[in-house]
Amino acid sequence: MYEYELQQMRTADLIRRAEHERLVREATRARRAARGEAGPGSAEHESHSRRFRRPRFARAA
């Protein structure tokens, strides 16, 4: 009986973990979709732009 209860607990834990991972994936997809709909001129897009950063290394002479 003990092994059966352990198996039931393990199964319930795996189901909870899978549901959590599905929710995380769904939230990530929703964020990506919202970012894509915001367009290229949005503030969030500009904040991640590397165009205006200084070069990482100095040029060799």
PyMOL Python script that loads the backbone (N, CA, C, O; Angstrom):
from pymol import cmd

cmd.read_pdbstr("""\
ATOM      1  N   MET A   1       0.816  -1.190   0.000  1.00  0.00           N
ATOM      2  CA  MET A   1       0.000   0.000   0.000  1.00  0.00           C
ATOM      3  C   MET A   1       0.863   1.258   0.000  1.00  0.00           C
ATOM      4  O   MET A   1       0.512   2.259  -0.625  1.00  0.00           O
ATOM      5  N   TYR A   2       1.982   1.202   0.697  1.00  0.00           N
ATOM      6  CA  TYR A   2       2.863   2.353   0.795  1.00  0.00           C
ATOM      7  C   TYR A   2       3.390   2.770  -0.579  1.00  0.00           C
ATOM      8  O   TYR A   2       3.408   3.959  -0.899  1.00  0.00           O
ATOM      9  N   GLU A   3       3.817   1.802  -1.391  1.00  0.00           N
ATOM     10  CA  GLU A   3       4.336   2.113  -2.722  1.00  0.00           C
ATOM     11  C   GLU A   3       3.263   2.737  -3.601  1.00  0.00           C
ATOM     12  O   GLU A   3       3.546   3.641  -4.388  1.00  0.00           O
ATOM     13  N   TYR A   4       2.043   2.259  -3.471  1.00  0.00           N
ATOM     14  CA  TYR A   4       0.934   2.806  -4.253  1.00  0.00           C
ATOM     15  C   TYR A   4       0.716   4.278  -3.910  1.00  0.00           C
ATOM     16  O   TYR A   4       0.521   5.100  -4.806  1.00  0.00           O
ATOM     17  N   GLU A   5       0.748   4.617  -2.619  1.00  0.00           N
ATOM     18  CA  GLU A   5       0.561   6.007  -2.207  1.00  0.00           C
ATOM     19  C   GLU A   5       1.709   6.883  -2.703  1.00  0.00           C
ATOM     20  O   GLU A   5       1.491   8.017  -3.130  1.00  0.00           O
ATOM     21  N   LEU A   6       2.927   6.355  -2.646  1.00  0.00           N
ATOM     22  CA  LEU A   6       4.062   7.108  -3.181  1.00  0.00           C
ATOM     23  C   LEU A   6       3.895   7.355  -4.680  1.00  0.00           C
ATOM     24  O   LEU A   6       4.171   8.452  -5.166  1.00  0.00           O
ATOM     25  N   GLN A   7       3.451   6.347  -5.400  1.00  0.00           N
ATOM     26  CA  GLN A   7       3.235   6.501  -6.838  1.00  0.00           C
ATOM     27  C   GLN A   7       2.149   7.531  -7.119  1.00  0.00           C
ATOM     28  O   GLN A   7       2.280   8.331  -8.046  1.00  0.00           O
ATOM     29  N   GLN A   8       1.090   7.520  -6.338  1.00  0.00           N
ATOM     30  CA  GLN A   8       0.014   8.502  -6.517  1.00  0.00           C
ATOM     31  C   GLN A   8       0.525   9.926  -6.254  1.00  0.00           C
ATOM     32  O   GLN A   8       0.172  10.855  -6.980  1.00  0.00           O
ATOM     33  N   MET A   9       1.358  10.095  -5.215  1.00  0.00           N
ATOM     34  CA  MET A   9       1.921  11.408  -4.921  1.00  0.00           C
ATOM     35  C   MET A   9       2.847  11.863  -6.041  1.00  0.00           C
ATOM     36  O   MET A   9       2.830  13.029  -6.435  1.00  0.00           O
ATOM     37  N   ARG A  10       3.646  10.945  -6.547  1.00  0.00           N
ATOM     38  CA  ARG A  10       4.577  11.274  -7.638  1.00  0.00           C
ATOM     39  C   ARG A  10       3.797  11.667  -8.899  1.00  0.00           C
ATOM     40  O   ARG A  10       4.148  12.630  -9.580  1.00  0.00           O
ATOM     41  N   THR A  11       2.755  10.925  -9.195  1.00  0.00           N
ATOM     42  CA  THR A  11       1.932  11.231 -10.367  1.00  0.00           C
ATOM     43  C   THR A  11       1.294  12.610 -10.232  1.00  0.00           C
ATOM     44  O   THR A  11       1.299  13.394 -11.180  1.00  0.00           O
ATOM     45  N   ALA A  12       0.747  12.906  -9.054  1.00  0.00           N
ATOM     46  CA  ALA A  12       0.125  14.209  -8.827  1.00  0.00           C
ATOM     47  C   ALA A  12       1.151  15.329  -8.961  1.00  0.00           C
ATOM     48  O   ALA A  12       0.848  16.388  -9.512  1.00  0.00           O
ATOM     49  N   ASP A  13       2.371  15.098  -8.456  1.00  0.00           N
ATOM     50  CA  ASP A  13       3.429  16.106  -8.561  1.00  0.00           C
ATOM     51  C   ASP A  13       3.808  16.343 -10.019  1.00  0.00           C
ATOM     52  O   ASP A  13       3.980  17.489 -10.432  1.00  0.00           O
ATOM     53  N   LEU A  14       3.939  15.284 -10.796  1.00  0.00           N
ATOM     54  CA  LEU A  14       4.284  15.429 -12.211  1.00  0.00           C
ATOM     55  C   LEU A  14       3.194  16.175 -12.976  1.00  0.00           C
ATOM     56  O   LEU A  14       3.491  16.988 -13.851  1.00  0.00           O
ATOM     57  N   ILE A  15       1.946  15.902 -12.650  1.00  0.00           N
ATOM     58  CA  ILE A  15       0.836  16.597 -13.303  1.00  0.00           C
ATOM     59  C   ILE A  15       0.877  18.085 -12.961  1.00  0.00           C
ATOM     60  O   ILE A  15       0.663  18.922 -13.837  1.00  0.00           O
ATOM     61  N   ARG A  16       1.149  18.425 -11.700  1.00  0.00           N
ATOM     62  CA  ARG A  16       1.251  19.833 -11.296  1.00  0.00           C
ATOM     63  C   ARG A  16       2.400  20.531 -12.017  1.00  0.00           C
ATOM     64  O   ARG A  16       2.254  21.663 -12.479  1.00  0.00           O
ATOM     65  N   ARG A  17       3.537  19.854 -12.109  1.00  0.00           N
ATOM     66  CA  ARG A  17       4.688  20.451 -12.797  1.00  0.00           C
ATOM     67  C   ARG A  17       4.395  20.683 -14.280  1.00  0.00           C
ATOM     68  O   ARG A  17       4.743  21.727 -14.832  1.00  0.00           O
ATOM     69  N   ALA A  18       3.763  19.719 -14.907  1.00  0.00           N
ATOM     70  CA  ALA A  18       3.439  19.861 -16.328  1.00  0.00           C
ATOM     71  C   ALA A  18       2.480  21.022 -16.551  1.00  0.00           C
ATOM     72  O   ALA A  18       2.633  21.781 -17.508  1.00  0.00           O
ATOM     73  N   GLU A  19       1.496  21.162 -15.678  1.00  0.00           N
ATOM     74  CA  GLU A  19       0.546  22.270 -15.799  1.00  0.00           C
ATOM     75  C   GLU A  19       1.264  23.606 -15.615  1.00  0.00           C
ATOM     76  O   GLU A  19       0.981  24.564 -16.335  1.00  0.00           O
ATOM     77  N   HIS A  20       2.177  23.676 -14.673  1.00  0.00           N
ATOM     78  CA  HIS A  20       2.934  24.912 -14.453  1.00  0.00           C
ATOM     79  C   HIS A  20       3.766  25.259 -15.686  1.00  0.00           C
ATOM     80  O   HIS A  20       3.798  26.414 -16.109  1.00  0.00           O
ATOM     81  N   GLU A  21       4.434  24.265 -16.261  1.00  0.00           N
ATOM     82  CA  GLU A  21       5.243  24.512 -17.460  1.00  0.00           C
ATOM     83  C   GLU A  21       4.378  24.963 -18.626  1.00  0.00           C
ATOM     84  O   GLU A  21       4.791  25.825 -19.402  1.00  0.00           O
ATOM     85  N   ARG A  22       3.185  24.395 -18.762  1.00  0.00           N
ATOM     86  CA  ARG A  22       2.271  24.845 -19.820  1.00  0.00           C
ATOM     87  C   ARG A  22       1.882  26.302 -19.616  1.00  0.00           C
ATOM     88  O   ARG A  22       1.843  27.077 -20.572  1.00  0.00           O
ATOM     89  N   LEU A  23       1.594  26.677 -18.377  1.00  0.00           N
ATOM     90  CA  LEU A  23       1.229  28.067 -18.097  1.00  0.00           C
ATOM     91  C   LEU A  23       2.381  29.019 -18.393  1.00  0.00           C
ATOM     92  O   LEU A  23       2.163  30.114 -18.911  1.00  0.00           O
ATOM     93  N   VAL A  24       3.599  28.612 -18.070  1.00  0.00           N
ATOM     94  CA  VAL A  24       4.768  29.452 -18.342  1.00  0.00           C
ATOM     95  C   VAL A  24       4.948  29.630 -19.845  1.00  0.00           C
ATOM     96  O   VAL A  24       5.196  30.741 -20.313  1.00  0.00           O
ATOM     97  N   ARG A  25       4.824  28.542 -20.604  1.00  0.00           N
ATOM     98  CA  ARG A  25       4.953  28.644 -22.062  1.00  0.00           C
ATOM     99  C   ARG A  25       3.875  29.550 -22.646  1.00  0.00           C
ATOM    100  O   ARG A  25       4.147  30.357 -23.535  1.00  0.00           O
ATOM    101  N   GLU A  26       2.646  29.412 -22.142  1.00  0.00           N
ATOM    102  CA  GLU A  26       1.542  30.232 -22.633  1.00  0.00           C
ATOM    103  C   GLU A  26       1.796  31.714 -22.343  1.00  0.00           C
ATOM    104  O   GLU A  26       1.551  32.564 -23.200  1.00  0.00           O
ATOM    105  N   ALA A  27       2.283  32.023 -21.149  1.00  0.00           N
ATOM    106  CA  ALA A  27       2.578  33.418 -20.794  1.00  0.00           C
ATOM    107  C   ALA A  27       3.703  33.971 -21.667  1.00  0.00           C
ATOM    108  O   ALA A  27       3.655  35.125 -22.092  1.00  0.00           O
ATOM    109  N   THR A  28       4.711  33.147 -21.931  1.00  0.00           N
ATOM    110  CA  THR A  28       5.824  33.581 -22.779  1.00  0.00           C
ATOM    111  C   THR A  28       5.335  33.874 -24.190  1.00  0.00           C
ATOM    112  O   THR A  28       5.716  34.885 -24.782  1.00  0.00           O
ATOM    113  N   ARG A  29       4.504  33.007 -24.729  1.00  0.00           N
ATOM    114  CA  ARG A  29       3.960  33.246 -26.071  1.00  0.00           C
ATOM    115  C   ARG A  29       3.121  34.512 -26.112  1.00  0.00           C
ATOM    116  O   ARG A  29       3.192  35.277 -27.074  1.00  0.00           O
ATOM    117  N   ALA A  30       2.323  34.738 -25.067  1.00  0.00           N
ATOM    118  CA  ALA A  30       1.484  35.938 -25.023  1.00  0.00           C
ATOM    119  C   ALA A  30       2.343  37.196 -24.977  1.00  0.00           C
ATOM    120  O   ALA A  30       2.034  38.183 -25.644  1.00  0.00           O
ATOM    121  N   ARG A  31       3.428  37.168 -24.188  1.00  0.00           N
ATOM    122  CA  ARG A  31       4.324  38.331 -24.122  1.00  0.00           C
ATOM    123  C   ARG A  31       4.982  38.592 -25.465  1.00  0.00           C
ATOM    124  O   ARG A  31       5.088  39.738 -25.900  1.00  0.00           O
ATOM    125  N   ARG A  32       5.426  37.522 -26.124  1.00  0.00           N
ATOM    126  CA  ARG A  32       6.058  37.695 -27.437  1.00  0.00           C
ATOM    127  C   ARG A  32       5.070  38.258 -28.447  1.00  0.00           C
ATOM    128  O   ARG A  32       5.419  39.128 -29.245  1.00  0.00           O
ATOM    129  N   ALA A  33       3.843  37.765 -28.414  1.00  0.00           N
ATOM    130  CA  ALA A  33       2.826  38.263 -29.334  1.00  0.00           C
ATOM    131  C   ALA A  33       2.531  39.727 -29.061  1.00  0.00           C
ATOM    132  O   ALA A  33       2.377  40.510 -29.998  1.00  0.00           O
ATOM    133  N   ALA A  34       2.449  40.109 -27.797  1.00  0.00           N
ATOM    134  CA  ALA A  34       2.182  41.503 -27.451  1.00  0.00           C
ATOM    135  C   ALA A  34       3.335  42.392 -27.890  1.00  0.00           C
ATOM    136  O   ALA A  34       3.118  43.511 -28.356  1.00  0.00           O
ATOM    137  N   ARG A  35       4.550  41.904 -27.743  1.00  0.00           N
ATOM    138  CA  ARG A  35       5.710  42.671 -28.182  1.00  0.00           C
ATOM    139  C   ARG A  35       5.692  42.862 -29.694  1.00  0.00           C
ATOM    140  O   ARG A  35       6.005  43.941 -30.197  1.00  0.00           O
ATOM    141  N   GLY A  36       5.322  41.806 -30.410  1.00  0.00           N
ATOM    142  CA  GLY A  36       5.275  41.898 -31.871  1.00  0.00           C
ATOM    143  C   GLY A  36       4.197  42.849 -32.347  1.00  0.00           C
ATOM    144  O   GLY A  36       4.383  43.540 -33.349  1.00  0.00           O
ATOM    145  N   GLU A  37       3.061  42.900 -31.641  1.00  0.00           N
ATOM    146  CA  GLU A  37       1.984  43.796 -32.032  1.00  0.00           C
ATOM    147  C   GLU A  37       2.292  45.246 -31.693  1.00  0.00           C
ATOM    148  O   GLU A  37       1.723  46.156 -32.297  1.00  0.00           O
ATOM    149  N   ALA A  38       3.188  45.476 -30.733  1.00  0.00           N
ATOM    150  CA  ALA A  38       3.502  46.836 -30.311  1.00  0.00           C
ATOM    151  C   ALA A  38       4.213  47.598 -31.433  1.00  0.00           C
ATOM    152  O   ALA A  38       4.116  48.823 -31.504  1.00  0.00           O
ATOM    153  N   GLY A  39       4.906  46.905 -32.283  1.00  0.00           N
ATOM    154  CA  GLY A  39       5.572  47.545 -33.405  1.00  0.00           C
ATOM    155  C   GLY A  39       6.998  47.951 -33.078  1.00  0.00           C
ATOM    156  O   GLY A  39       7.422  47.895 -31.924  1.00  0.00           O
ATOM    157  N   PRO A  40       7.736  48.362 -34.105  1.00  0.00           N
ATOM    158  CA  PRO A  40       9.150  48.671 -33.909  1.00  0.00           C
ATOM    159  C   PRO A  40       9.389  49.977 -33.157  1.00  0.00           C
ATOM    160  O   PRO A  40      10.495  50.170 -32.652  1.00  0.00           O
ATOM    161  N   GLY A  41       8.412  50.891 -33.054  1.00  0.00           N
ATOM    162  CA  GLY A  41       8.628  52.172 -32.397  1.00  0.00           C
ATOM    163  C   GLY A  41       8.260  52.180 -30.932  1.00  0.00           C
ATOM    164  O   GLY A  41       8.250  53.244 -30.312  1.00  0.00           O
ATOM    165  N   SER A  42       7.960  51.040 -30.363  1.00  0.00           N
ATOM    166  CA  SER A  42       7.536  51.012 -28.964  1.00  0.00           C
ATOM    167  C   SER A  42       8.728  51.249 -28.042  1.00  0.00           C
ATOM    168  O   SER A  42       9.876  51.018 -28.422  1.00  0.00           O
ATOM    169  N   ALA A  43       8.445  51.707 -26.834  1.00  0.00           N
ATOM    170  CA  ALA A  43       9.502  52.004 -25.868  1.00  0.00           C
ATOM    171  C   ALA A  43      10.253  50.740 -25.474  1.00  0.00           C
ATOM    172  O   ALA A  43      11.470  50.779 -25.294  1.00  0.00           O
ATOM    173  N   GLU A  44       9.552  49.625 -25.337  1.00  0.00           N
ATOM    174  CA  GLU A  44      10.211  48.393 -24.931  1.00  0.00           C
ATOM    175  C   GLU A  44      11.198  47.939 -25.998  1.00  0.00           C
ATOM    176  O   GLU A  44      12.285  47.457 -25.675  1.00  0.00           O
ATOM    177  N   HIS A  45      10.832  48.087 -27.250  1.00  0.00           N
ATOM    178  CA  HIS A  45      11.727  47.681 -28.330  1.00  0.00           C
ATOM    179  C   HIS A  45      12.977  48.556 -28.326  1.00  0.00           C
ATOM    180  O   HIS A  45      14.085  48.044 -28.492  1.00  0.00           O
ATOM    181  N   GLU A  46      12.820  49.856 -28.142  1.00  0.00           N
ATOM    182  CA  GLU A  46      13.960  50.760 -28.160  1.00  0.00           C
ATOM    183  C   GLU A  46      14.893  50.500 -26.987  1.00  0.00           C
ATOM    184  O   GLU A  46      16.105  50.672 -27.116  1.00  0.00           O
ATOM    185  N   SER A  47      14.354  50.090 -25.853  1.00  0.00           N
ATOM    186  CA  SER A  47      15.200  49.881 -24.688  1.00  0.00           C
ATOM    187  C   SER A  47      16.165  48.720 -24.887  1.00  0.00           C
ATOM    188  O   SER A  47      17.188  48.648 -24.205  1.00  0.00           O
ATOM    189  N   HIS A  48      15.863  47.819 -25.800  1.00  0.00           N
ATOM    190  CA  HIS A  48      16.739  46.679 -26.048  1.00  0.00           C
ATOM    191  C   HIS A  48      17.584  46.868 -27.300  1.00  0.00           C
ATOM    192  O   HIS A  48      18.268  45.942 -27.734  1.00  0.00           O
ATOM    193  N   SER A  49      17.541  48.047 -27.874  1.00  0.00           N
ATOM    194  CA  SER A  49      18.293  48.303 -29.089  1.00  0.00           C
ATOM    195  C   SER A  49      19.778  48.422 -28.761  1.00  0.00           C
ATOM    196  O   SER A  49      20.145  49.091 -27.794  1.00  0.00           O
ATOM    197  N   ARG A  50      20.624  47.791 -29.543  1.00  0.00           N
ATOM    198  CA  ARG A  50      22.067  47.879 -29.334  1.00  0.00           C
ATOM    199  C   ARG A  50      22.688  48.937 -30.245  1.00  0.00           C
ATOM    200  O   ARG A  50      23.898  49.156 -30.184  1.00  0.00           O
ATOM    201  N   ARG A  51      21.908  49.583 -31.070  1.00  0.00           N
ATOM    202  CA  ARG A  51      22.428  50.500 -32.056  1.00  0.00           C
ATOM    203  C   ARG A  51      23.150  51.691 -31.427  1.00  0.00           C
ATOM    204  O   ARG A  51      24.129  52.177 -31.994  1.00  0.00           O
ATOM    205  N   PHE A  52      22.692  52.173 -30.272  1.00  0.00           N
ATOM    206  CA  PHE A  52      23.221  53.394 -29.712  1.00  0.00           C
ATOM    207  C   PHE A  52      24.279  53.141 -28.632  1.00  0.00           C
ATOM    208  O   PHE A  52      24.757  54.080 -27.996  1.00  0.00           O
ATOM    209  N   ARG A  53      24.631  51.904 -28.435  1.00  0.00           N
ATOM    210  CA  ARG A  53      25.652  51.598 -27.436  1.00  0.00           C
ATOM    211  C   ARG A  53      27.043  51.860 -27.987  1.00  0.00           C
ATOM    212  O   ARG A  53      27.279  51.803 -29.194  1.00  0.00           O
ATOM    213  N   ARG A  54      27.944  52.145 -27.082  1.00  0.00           N
ATOM    214  CA  ARG A  54      29.336  52.309 -27.496  1.00  0.00           C
ATOM    215  C   ARG A  54      29.910  50.945 -27.840  1.00  0.00           C
ATOM    216  O   ARG A  54      29.424  49.929 -27.345  1.00  0.00           O
ATOM    217  N   PRO A  55      30.928  50.907 -28.675  1.00  0.00           N
ATOM    218  CA  PRO A  55      31.573  49.629 -28.976  1.00  0.00           C
ATOM    219  C   PRO A  55      32.117  48.993 -27.696  1.00  0.00           C
ATOM    220  O   PRO A  55      32.550  49.699 -26.785  1.00  0.00           O
ATOM    221  N   ARG A  56      32.096  47.702 -27.630  1.00  0.00           N
ATOM    222  CA  ARG A  56      32.520  46.991 -26.435  1.00  0.00           C
ATOM    223  C   ARG A  56      34.027  47.092 -26.232  1.00  0.00           C
ATOM    224  O   ARG A  56      34.487  47.202 -25.096  1.00  0.00           O
ATOM    225  N   PHE A  57      34.807  47.057 -27.320  1.00  0.00           N
ATOM    226  CA  PHE A  57      36.254  47.079 -27.235  1.00  0.00           C
ATOM    227  C   PHE A  57      36.798  48.282 -28.005  1.00  0.00           C
ATOM    228  O   PHE A  57      36.229  48.699 -29.013  1.00  0.00           O
ATOM    229  N   ALA A  58      37.895  48.822 -27.518  1.00  0.00           N
ATOM    230  CA  ALA A  58      38.543  49.926 -28.234  1.00  0.00           C
ATOM    231  C   ALA A  58      39.234  49.387 -29.475  1.00  0.00           C
ATOM    232  O   ALA A  58      39.685  48.242 -29.508  1.00  0.00           O
ATOM    233  N   ARG A  59      39.309  50.229 -30.491  1.00  0.00           N
ATOM    234  CA  ARG A  59      39.970  49.787 -31.729  1.00  0.00           C
ATOM    235  C   ARG A  59      41.484  49.693 -31.517  1.00  0.00           C
ATOM    236  O   ARG A  59      42.082  50.483 -30.787  1.00  0.00           O
ATOM    237  N   ALA A  60      42.073  48.710 -32.174  1.00  0.00           N
ATOM    238  CA  ALA A  60      43.515  48.563 -32.088  1.00  0.00           C
ATOM    239  C   ALA A  60      44.180  49.556 -33.015  1.00  0.00           C
ATOM    240  O   ALA A  60      43.697  49.795 -34.122  1.00  0.00           O
ATOM    241  N   ALA A  61      45.270  50.129 -32.582  1.00  0.00           N
ATOM    242  CA  ALA A  61      45.954  51.138 -33.381  1.00  0.00           C
ATOM    243  C   ALA A  61      46.858  50.512 -34.415  1.00  0.00           C
ATOM    244  O   ALA A  61      47.511  51.225 -35.176  1.00  0.00           O
TER     245      ALA A  61
END
""", "prot")
cmd.dss("prot")
cmd.show_as("cartoon", "prot")
cmd.util.cbc("prot")
cmd.orient("prot")
